[in-house]
Every structure is written in structure tokens, then in C-alpha cells.
Amino acid sequence: MSRNLTADLAADLRTRIVDGVIQPGDKLPSENALMVDFGVSRTVVRSALTRLQAEGLVETERGRGSFALTPPDDGPQPVPGSRPVASIEDRIHLLEFRLGVETEAAALAARNHSDRQLRAVNAALEQFAASADHPGHAMKADFEFHRAIAAASGNPFYSDCLAALGQTMIAMPRTRLLTGVEHYARDHFDQVVHEHRSIAAAIADGDETAASAAMRSHLANSRRRFTASVRPPA
């Protein structure tokens, strides 16, 4: 019986995270609140959270609580009054915004990067490629890859922009988070890795046009994948 209660609670929280009711970085309800809301024991709550941690959907910090995907950064905070990403439409608009910003940042990175900055881009790329089985790590490494490119542009406004957006700018396909690692379409993840490698290679070659085109293709594909995952065909 306890096993079923654990699965039910984990499934409810998982769906809330996937559907954006609980946003990346948001704090989950406390153990006491979950116990009251679901009428379960503390053991069931902790077992459900442990299951979500194993899936990479939740991280728990002693004394602070549990957070969806990744806890909030202690670094630069969003500009006061900035628009939250609270809906599917917001997510799509954000991807379109990134298309304009990061396409140019990639071109500048190809022109201006230092050896150290290129190493940071490649390090984030390899961390992402190694994170197929852990959505939380993948989200973090994905963000670091894009942030490293912004830094390599040589223009601090690009870095500031991505830092303000934070890790919530990364759109995780719903199918990947909802179905679990064993059922996730691995070819989608491998395609993103391929797209990242194309961007990094163009930057390393100093080819501004190719870097810009590779970033534009990647973000356009991200928009298509995300849209398909939340709006399946009838």
C-alpha cells in the first residue's frame, strides 16, 4: 500500500513540474504540507522525493527544502519587473527572443573567443553530452554551454542577459521529463548534442557565419521540439 502511495505522490509532483505548475527553481511544498494535502506519512513523502531526486527532477538542500530541477542561483537575479516564464506561450516567446540574441552572440564568440573561453564552451558541452540519464544535470550543463558562448562573445551585455534569464531559459521537452529516462526518445537528446557540437566547432574555427547559422538552427529546432511536446497533433 505504501508503495502505491509513494508512486501516486511522485506522479502528481512529476506532472506538476512537467506542466510548469511548479517551475524550474521553484521550491516544492514542505513535507508537512504534502503530508496534509495527500493524507500520507512522512515516510511516503520522503520516498516520493527520493524517487524524483533519482530522476533528476528534484534537488534537496538541507535546511532549505526541495526544489524543482535546480535550486535558484545565488548569482545575478532577474531584473526587477522582468517578465516571468509562466506559460507555454511565455516559453515559446522566450525561445524566439533567444533566437535573436544568441545567434549574434555565437557569431561574436567565433570572432572574439579566447582559448580559455573556448575550453569553457567545450567543457560545458561534454558535461551536457554525459548527462543523458539525468535531466537536472542536463539542464544545468545546457545553460552553462549557452552562458559560456555569451561570455566568449566579448560583449558583457550578452553575459548579463543570459545570467538574468537563468537556468529557466532552458526548455526541457515534456516527453523527456514525463516518461522517465528509460522511455525518453534518446535520438532527441543525441540531436541536441550534435547541434551543440556544430556550434562549438564553428566557434573554434572562427567562422562567424557558420556559428550564427548553427545557433539559429539549434534554437529553431528547440522551439519545434518544445512546441511538439506540449501541443501533440490531434
Secondary structure, DSSP 8 states (H G I E B T S, - for coil): -HHHHHHHHHHHHHHHHHTTSS-TT-B---HHHHHHHHT--HHHHHHHHHHHHHTTSEEEETTTEEEESS---SS----TT-----SHHHHHHHHHHHHHHHHHHHHHHHHH--HHHHHHHHHHHHHHHT-TT-HHHHHHHHHHHHHHHHHHTS-HHHHHHHHHH-GGGS---HHHHHH-GGGS-HHHHHHHHHHHHHHHHHHHHT-HHHHHHHHHHHHHHHHHHHHHHHS---
